[in-house]
Amino acid sequence: MQNKQIDKIRENINEIDSAILALLQNRLVYAKEIGRLKKAADRKVEDRKREEEVLQRMVSENNGIFPEETIRAIYTEIIAACKKSQ
């Protein structure tokens, strides 16, 4: 019985992971578009103010469920990957 419960929970986690990946892929599409627009406007890719705004917003929306350093690490990596695409 417990194995079936574990399997069901793992299926739920797999679905969540797939949804997260799809959202990250969508985010990358938008980041590439921003990169194209920045290039056309002769602007630098890096925008530390915006990056800090994103980090602060995610920490705030987290409501302490994950440790702050974990949220910052996750979003720092996401931002870095998106900047590379620009």
A tleap script that builds the chain and sets N, CA, C and O, in Angstrom:
source leaprc.protein.ff14SB
mol = sequence {
  NMET GLN ASN LYS GLN ILE ASP LYS ILE ARG
  GLU ASN ILE ASN GLU ILE ASP SER ALA ILE
  LEU ALA LEU LEU GLN ASN ARG LEU VAL TYR
  ALA LYS GLU ILE GLY ARG LEU LYS LYS ALA
  ALA ASP ARG LYS VAL GLU ASP ARG LYS ARG
  GLU GLU GLU VAL LEU GLN ARG MET VAL SER
  GLU ASN ASN GLY ILE PHE PRO GLU GLU THR
  ILE ARG ALA ILE TYR THR GLU ILE ILE ALA
  ALA CYS LYS LYS SER CGLN
}
set mol.1.N position { 0.816 -1.202 0.000 }
set mol.1.CA position { 0.000 0.000 0.000 }
set mol.1.C position { 0.856 1.261 0.000 }
set mol.1.O position { 0.602 2.194 -0.762 }
set mol.2.N position { 1.873 1.281 0.861 }
set mol.2.CA position { 2.733 2.469 0.914 }
set mol.2.C position { 3.458 2.690 -0.408 }
set mol.2.O position { 3.648 3.829 -0.834 }
set mol.3.N position { 3.860 1.603 -1.054 }
set mol.3.CA position { 4.551 1.752 -2.338 }
set mol.3.C position { 3.649 2.410 -3.377 }
set mol.3.O position { 4.115 3.225 -4.173 }
set mol.4.N position { 2.361 2.065 -3.376 }
set mol.4.CA position { 1.428 2.691 -4.311 }
set mol.4.C position { 1.265 4.177 -4.004 }
set mol.4.O position { 1.162 4.999 -4.914 }
set mol.5.N position { 1.244 4.509 -2.726 }
set mol.5.CA position { 1.142 5.918 -2.338 }
set mol.5.C position { 2.385 6.684 -2.770 }
set mol.5.O position { 2.298 7.796 -3.291 }
set mol.6.N position { 3.538 6.070 -2.546 }
set mol.6.CA position { 4.798 6.701 -2.959 }
set mol.6.C position { 4.817 6.882 -4.468 }
set mol.6.O position { 5.193 7.945 -4.961 }
set mol.7.N position { 4.415 5.854 -5.203 }
set mol.7.CA position { 4.388 5.945 -6.663 }
set mol.7.C position { 3.470 7.066 -7.136 }
set mol.7.O position { 3.817 7.803 -8.058 }
set mol.8.N position { 2.306 7.199 -6.515 }
set mol.8.CA position { 1.355 8.253 -6.890 }
set mol.8.C position { 1.943 9.634 -6.605 }
set mol.8.O position { 1.831 10.544 -7.426 }
set mol.9.N position { 2.559 9.782 -5.457 }
set mol.9.CA position { 3.185 11.066 -5.124 }
set mol.9.C position { 4.300 11.374 -6.116 }
set mol.9.O position { 4.448 12.514 -6.554 }
set mol.10.N position { 5.077 10.366 -6.465 }
set mol.10.CA position { 6.154 10.578 -7.443 }
set mol.10.C position { 5.596 10.963 -8.808 }
set mol.10.O position { 6.192 11.781 -9.508 }
set mol.11.N position { 4.464 10.387 -9.195 }
set mol.11.CA position { 3.811 10.786 -10.446 }
set mol.11.C position { 3.429 12.263 -10.399 }
set mol.11.O position { 3.611 12.991 -11.375 }
set mol.12.N position { 2.902 12.693 -9.263 }
set mol.12.CA position { 2.547 14.108 -9.091 }
set mol.12.C position { 3.783 14.993 -9.210 }
set mol.12.O position { 3.751 16.040 -9.857 }
set mol.13.N position { 4.866 14.564 -8.582 }
set mol.13.CA position { 6.115 15.333 -8.666 }
set mol.13.C position { 6.601 15.385 -10.108 }
set mol.13.O position { 7.057 16.432 -10.568 }
set mol.14.N position { 6.511 14.275 -10.823 }
set mol.14.CA position { 6.923 14.257 -12.232 }
set mol.14.C position { 6.107 15.243 -13.060 }
set mol.14.O position { 6.648 15.931 -13.926 }
set mol.15.N position { 4.822 15.309 -12.795 }
set mol.15.CA position { 3.962 16.259 -13.509 }
set mol.15.C position { 4.365 17.698 -13.197 }
set mol.15.O position { 4.413 18.546 -14.088 }
set mol.16.N position { 4.651 17.958 -11.941 }
set mol.16.CA position { 5.097 19.297 -11.543 }
set mol.16.C position { 6.422 19.631 -12.225 }
set mol.16.O position { 6.599 20.736 -12.739 }
set mol.17.N position { 7.351 18.675 -12.229 }
set mol.17.CA position { 8.645 18.911 -12.885 }
set mol.17.C position { 8.468 19.219 -14.368 }
set mol.17.O position { 9.143 20.098 -14.904 }
set mol.18.N position { 7.576 18.510 -15.025 }
set mol.18.CA position { 7.314 18.772 -16.448 }
set mol.18.C position { 6.730 20.165 -16.644 }
set mol.18.O position { 7.085 20.869 -17.589 }
set mol.19.N position { 5.829 20.555 -15.746 }
set mol.19.CA position { 5.235 21.897 -15.833 }
set mol.19.C position { 6.290 22.973 -15.587 }
set mol.19.O position { 6.304 23.998 -16.270 }
set mol.20.N position { 7.161 22.746 -14.625 }
set mol.20.CA position { 8.242 23.706 -14.352 }
set mol.20.C position { 9.120 23.853 -15.582 }
set mol.20.O position { 9.459 24.971 -15.970 }
set mol.21.N position { 9.491 22.740 -16.198 }
set mol.21.CA position { 10.345 22.790 -17.391 }
set mol.21.C position { 9.665 23.551 -18.517 }
set mol.21.O position { 10.303 24.363 -19.186 }
set mol.22.N position { 8.390 23.304 -18.734 }
set mol.22.CA position { 7.654 24.021 -19.780 }
set mol.22.C position { 7.647 25.521 -19.500 }
set mol.22.O position { 7.815 26.321 -20.421 }
set mol.23.N position { 7.458 25.906 -18.253 }
set mol.23.CA position { 7.468 27.328 -17.894 }
set mol.23.C position { 8.855 27.936 -18.087 }
set mol.23.O position { 8.979 29.072 -18.546 }
set mol.24.N position { 9.894 27.183 -17.739 }
set mol.24.CA position { 11.253 27.677 -17.959 }
set mol.24.C position { 11.539 27.857 -19.447 }
set mol.24.O position { 12.200 28.816 -19.847 }
set mol.25.N position { 11.044 26.942 -20.252 }
set mol.25.CA position { 11.223 27.065 -21.699 }
set mol.25.C position { 10.498 28.299 -22.222 }
set mol.25.O position { 11.029 29.006 -23.079 }
set mol.26.N position { 9.301 28.568 -21.723 }
set mol.26.CA position { 8.570 29.785 -22.108 }
set mol.26.C position { 9.324 31.024 -21.673 }
set mol.26.O position { 9.406 32.002 -22.416 }
set mol.27.N position { 9.875 30.988 -20.472 }
set mol.27.CA position { 10.650 32.129 -19.970 }
set mol.27.C position { 11.827 32.405 -20.894 }
set mol.27.O position { 12.138 33.562 -21.179 }
set mol.28.N position { 12.478 31.354 -21.361 }
set mol.28.CA position { 13.627 31.511 -22.250 }
set mol.28.C position { 13.217 32.147 -23.570 }
set mol.28.O position { 13.955 32.969 -24.113 }
set mol.29.N position { 12.073 31.788 -24.084 }
set mol.29.CA position { 11.569 32.403 -25.325 }
set mol.29.C position { 11.440 33.917 -25.131 }
set mol.29.O position { 11.869 34.699 -25.979 }
set mol.30.N position { 10.846 34.315 -24.012 }
set mol.30.CA position { 10.686 35.748 -23.734 }
set mol.30.C position { 12.043 36.425 -23.528 }
set mol.30.O position { 12.252 37.551 -23.979 }
set mol.31.N position { 12.958 35.741 -22.851 }
set mol.31.CA position { 14.290 36.309 -22.638 }
set mol.31.C position { 15.005 36.541 -23.966 }
set mol.31.O position { 15.684 37.551 -24.149 }
set mol.32.N position { 14.846 35.596 -24.887 }
set mol.32.CA position { 15.461 35.774 -26.208 }
set mol.32.C position { 14.872 36.986 -26.926 }
set mol.32.O position { 15.594 37.731 -27.588 }
set mol.33.N position { 13.567 37.180 -26.793 }
set mol.33.CA position { 12.923 38.337 -27.421 }
set mol.33.C position { 13.429 39.635 -26.796 }
set mol.33.O position { 13.678 40.610 -27.505 }
set mol.34.N position { 13.580 39.651 -25.485 }
set mol.34.CA position { 14.133 40.830 -24.820 }
set mol.34.C position { 15.551 41.085 -25.323 }
set mol.34.O position { 15.930 42.228 -25.579 }
set mol.35.N position { 16.326 40.019 -25.461 }
set mol.35.CA position { 17.685 40.161 -25.981 }
set mol.35.C position { 17.703 40.765 -27.372 }
set mol.35.O position { 18.538 41.617 -27.675 }
set mol.36.N position { 16.776 40.320 -28.223 }
set mol.36.CA position { 16.687 40.866 -29.578 }
set mol.36.C position { 16.356 42.354 -29.540 }
set mol.36.O position { 16.943 43.153 -30.270 }
set mol.37.N position { 15.405 42.713 -28.677 }
set mol.37.CA position { 15.014 44.121 -28.562 }
set mol.37.C position { 16.142 44.970 -27.987 }
set mol.37.O position { 16.359 46.097 -28.430 }
set mol.38.N position { 16.848 44.442 -27.018 }
set mol.38.CA position { 17.985 45.178 -26.446 }
set mol.38.C position { 19.073 45.391 -27.494 }
set mol.38.O position { 19.657 46.471 -27.589 }
set mol.39.N position { 19.336 44.350 -28.277 }
set mol.39.CA position { 20.356 44.467 -29.319 }
set mol.39.C position { 19.960 45.535 -30.329 }
set mol.39.O position { 20.792 46.342 -30.744 }
set mol.40.N position { 18.698 45.539 -30.723 }
set mol.40.CA position { 18.217 46.532 -31.682 }
set mol.40.C position { 18.316 47.943 -31.125 }
set mol.40.O position { 18.500 48.900 -31.877 }
set mol.41.N position { 18.196 48.076 -29.805 }
set mol.41.CA position { 18.277 49.387 -29.155 }
set mol.41.C position { 19.687 49.693 -28.665 }
set mol.41.O position { 19.914 50.705 -28.002 }
set mol.42.N position { 20.632 48.816 -28.994 }
set mol.42.CA position { 22.030 48.964 -28.583 }
set mol.42.C position { 22.163 49.072 -27.059 }
set mol.42.O position { 22.903 49.907 -26.540 }
set mol.43.N position { 21.425 48.205 -26.363 }
set mol.43.CA position { 21.484 48.155 -24.894 }
set mol.43.C position { 22.234 46.919 -24.449 }
set mol.43.O position { 22.261 45.906 -25.149 }
set mol.44.N position { 22.845 47.010 -23.275 }
set mol.44.CA position { 23.560 45.867 -22.704 }
set mol.44.C position { 22.558 44.796 -22.285 }
set mol.44.O position { 21.427 45.091 -21.898 }
set mol.45.N position { 23.003 43.552 -22.373 }
set mol.45.CA position { 22.160 42.421 -21.960 }
set mol.45.C position { 21.965 42.449 -20.449 }
set mol.45.O position { 20.853 42.268 -19.952 }
set mol.46.N position { 23.043 42.676 -19.736 }
set mol.46.CA position { 22.984 42.616 -18.276 }
set mol.46.C position { 22.263 43.829 -17.700 }
set mol.46.O position { 22.533 44.971 -18.072 }
set mol.47.N position { 21.347 43.555 -16.789 }
set mol.47.CA position { 20.598 44.601 -16.103 }
set mol.47.C position { 20.488 44.192 -14.638 }
set mol.47.O position { 19.503 43.589 -14.213 }
set mol.48.N position { 21.516 44.534 -13.886 }
set mol.48.CA position { 21.591 44.094 -12.483 }
set mol.48.C position { 20.406 44.585 -11.652 }
set mol.48.O position { 19.963 43.890 -10.738 }
set mol.49.N position { 19.897 45.759 -11.957 }
set mol.49.CA position { 18.741 46.278 -11.215 }
set mol.49.C position { 17.543 45.355 -11.422 }
set mol.49.O position { 16.866 44.985 -10.463 }
set mol.50.N position { 17.285 44.991 -12.663 }
set mol.50.CA position { 16.170 44.089 -12.972 }
set mol.50.C position { 16.379 42.720 -12.320 }
set mol.50.O position { 15.442 42.131 -11.781 }
set mol.51.N position { 17.613 42.223 -12.374 }
set mol.51.CA position { 17.905 40.924 -11.772 }
set mol.51.C position { 17.604 40.942 -10.275 }
set mol.51.O position { 17.009 40.003 -9.747 }
set mol.52.N position { 18.013 41.999 -9.603 }
set mol.52.CA position { 17.756 42.107 -8.164 }
set mol.52.C position { 16.254 42.239 -7.893 }
set mol.52.O position { 15.749 41.700 -6.908 }
set mol.53.N position { 15.546 42.953 -8.766 }
set mol.53.CA position { 14.088 43.055 -8.617 }
set mol.53.C position { 13.444 41.666 -8.689 }
set mol.53.O position { 12.561 41.343 -7.895 }
set mol.54.N position { 13.890 40.854 -9.643 }
set mol.54.CA position { 13.353 39.495 -9.793 }
set mol.54.C position { 13.654 38.678 -8.538 }
set mol.54.O position { 12.772 38.009 -8.000 }
set mol.55.N position { 14.895 38.736 -8.079 }
set mol.55.CA position { 15.276 37.980 -6.884 }
set mol.55.C position { 14.457 38.401 -5.671 }
set mol.55.O position { 13.971 37.554 -4.922 }
set mol.56.N position { 14.305 39.703 -5.479 }
set mol.56.CA position { 13.539 40.196 -4.336 }
set mol.56.C position { 12.066 39.781 -4.430 }
set mol.56.O position { 11.456 39.405 -3.429 }
set mol.57.N position { 11.512 39.850 -5.620 }
set mol.57.CA position { 10.107 39.470 -5.805 }
set mol.57.C position { 9.903 37.989 -5.513 }
set mol.57.O position { 8.918 37.613 -4.878 }
set mol.58.N position { 10.821 37.149 -5.968 }
set mol.58.CA position { 10.692 35.716 -5.741 }
set mol.58.C position { 10.860 35.369 -4.257 }
set mol.58.O position { 10.147 34.516 -3.729 }
set mol.59.N position { 11.796 36.029 -3.599 }
set mol.59.CA position { 11.968 35.814 -2.157 }
set mol.59.C position { 10.697 36.221 -1.425 }
set mol.59.O position { 10.247 35.520 -0.518 }
set mol.60.N position { 10.127 37.335 -1.810 }
set mol.60.CA position { 8.907 37.826 -1.178 }
set mol.60.C position { 7.729 36.889 -1.422 }
set mol.60.O position { 6.980 36.580 -0.496 }
set mol.61.N position { 7.562 36.435 -2.663 }
set mol.61.CA position { 6.451 35.552 -2.994 }
set mol.61.C position { 6.597 34.168 -2.370 }
set mol.61.O position { 5.607 33.457 -2.199 }
set mol.62.N position { 7.809 33.787 -2.033 }
set mol.62.CA position { 8.082 32.487 -1.421 }
set mol.62.C position { 7.471 32.363 -0.023 }
set mol.62.O position { 7.172 31.257 0.426 }
set mol.63.N position { 7.287 33.476 0.656 }
set mol.63.CA position { 6.707 33.482 2.009 }
set mol.63.C position { 7.451 32.587 2.994 }
set mol.63.O position { 6.850 32.052 3.925 }
set mol.64.N position { 8.750 32.424 2.791 }
set mol.64.CA position { 9.562 31.678 3.743 }
set mol.64.C position { 9.466 30.169 3.642 }
set mol.64.O position { 10.043 29.465 4.471 }
set mol.65.N position { 8.758 29.653 2.658 }
set mol.65.CA position { 8.609 28.201 2.537 }
set mol.65.C position { 9.962 27.540 2.231 }
set mol.65.O position { 10.340 26.559 2.871 }
set mol.66.N position { 10.678 28.085 1.254 }
set mol.66.CA position { 12.053 27.665 0.987 }
set mol.66.C position { 12.976 28.654 1.674 }
set mol.66.O position { 12.603 29.812 1.862 }
set mol.67.N position { 14.176 28.225 2.055 }
set mol.67.CA position { 15.145 29.200 2.574 }
set mol.67.C position { 15.457 30.250 1.496 }
set mol.67.O position { 15.523 29.932 0.309 }
set mol.68.N position { 15.647 31.492 1.925 }
set mol.68.CA position { 15.918 32.580 0.979 }
set mol.68.C position { 17.103 32.267 0.080 }
set mol.68.O position { 17.056 32.530 -1.122 }
set mol.69.N position { 18.170 31.703 0.653 }
set mol.69.CA position { 19.360 31.425 -0.162 }
set mol.69.C position { 19.054 30.400 -1.254 }
set mol.69.O position { 19.680 30.425 -2.314 }
set mol.70.N position { 18.111 29.510 -1.012 }
set mol.70.CA position { 17.721 28.527 -2.025 }
set mol.70.C position { 17.000 29.216 -3.180 }
set mol.70.O position { 17.299 28.957 -4.346 }
set mol.71.N position { 16.059 30.085 -2.857 }
set mol.71.CA position { 15.333 30.827 -3.898 }
set mol.71.C position { 16.306 31.680 -4.700 }
set mol.71.O position { 16.245 31.712 -5.929 }
set mol.72.N position { 17.204 32.371 -4.001 }
set mol.72.CA position { 18.190 33.202 -4.704 }
set mol.72.C position { 19.071 32.362 -5.620 }
set mol.72.O position { 19.360 32.777 -6.742 }
set mol.73.N position { 19.501 31.194 -5.163 }
set mol.73.CA position { 20.361 30.329 -5.982 }
set mol.73.C position { 19.620 29.824 -7.216 }
set mol.73.O position { 20.165 29.836 -8.319 }
set mol.74.N position { 18.381 29.382 -7.030 }
set mol.74.CA position { 17.592 28.881 -8.155 }
set mol.74.C position { 17.402 29.979 -9.200 }
set mol.74.O position { 17.636 29.763 -10.389 }
set mol.75.N position { 16.977 31.155 -8.747 }
set mol.75.CA position { 16.684 32.225 -9.712 }
set mol.75.C position { 17.943 32.852 -10.285 }
set mol.75.O position { 17.910 33.372 -11.400 }
set mol.76.N position { 19.034 32.818 -9.567 }
set mol.76.CA position { 20.306 33.280 -10.126 }
set mol.76.C position { 20.693 32.399 -11.309 }
set mol.76.O position { 21.172 32.904 -12.325 }
set mol.77.N position { 20.491 31.096 -11.188 }
set mol.77.CA position { 20.788 30.173 -12.289 }
set mol.77.C position { 19.836 30.371 -13.460 }
set mol.77.O position { 20.256 30.353 -14.616 }
set mol.78.N position { 18.559 30.560 -13.163 }
set mol.78.CA position { 17.583 30.788 -14.231 }
set mol.78.C position { 17.935 32.069 -14.992 }
set mol.78.O position { 17.923 32.086 -16.223 }
set mol.79.N position { 18.243 33.119 -14.269 }
set mol.79.CA position { 18.606 34.400 -14.888 }
set mol.79.C position { 19.861 34.246 -15.729 }
set mol.79.O position { 19.932 34.763 -16.844 }
set mol.80.N position { 20.859 33.533 -15.197 }
set mol.80.CA position { 22.112 33.336 -15.937 }
set mol.80.C position { 21.857 32.587 -17.247 }
set mol.80.O position { 22.411 32.946 -18.285 }
set mol.81.N position { 21.027 31.559 -17.199 }
set mol.81.CA position { 20.719 30.790 -18.418 }
set mol.81.C position { 20.007 31.667 -19.436 }
set mol.81.O position { 20.279 31.589 -20.634 }
set mol.82.N position { 19.094 32.503 -18.953 }
set mol.82.CA position { 18.356 33.393 -19.860 }
set mol.82.C position { 19.264 34.457 -20.460 }
set mol.82.O position { 19.121 34.805 -21.632 }
set mol.83.N position { 20.191 34.973 -19.671 }
set mol.83.CA position { 21.125 35.983 -20.203 }
set mol.83.C position { 21.997 35.373 -21.290 }
set mol.83.O position { 22.301 36.035 -22.282 }
set mol.84.N position { 22.406 34.109 -21.114 }
set mol.84.CA position { 23.237 33.442 -22.131 }
set mol.84.C position { 22.491 33.344 -23.458 }
set mol.84.O position { 23.106 33.370 -24.524 }
set mol.85.N position { 21.181 33.231 -23.390 }
set mol.85.CA position { 20.391 33.100 -24.625 }
set mol.85.C position { 20.241 34.430 -25.348 }
set mol.85.O position { 19.880 34.466 -26.524 }
set mol.86.N position { 20.518 35.520 -24.643 }
set mol.86.CA position { 20.348 36.840 -25.237 }
set mol.86.C position { 21.575 37.208 -26.023 }
set mol.86.O position { 21.633 38.290 -26.606 }
savepdb mol mol.pdb
quit
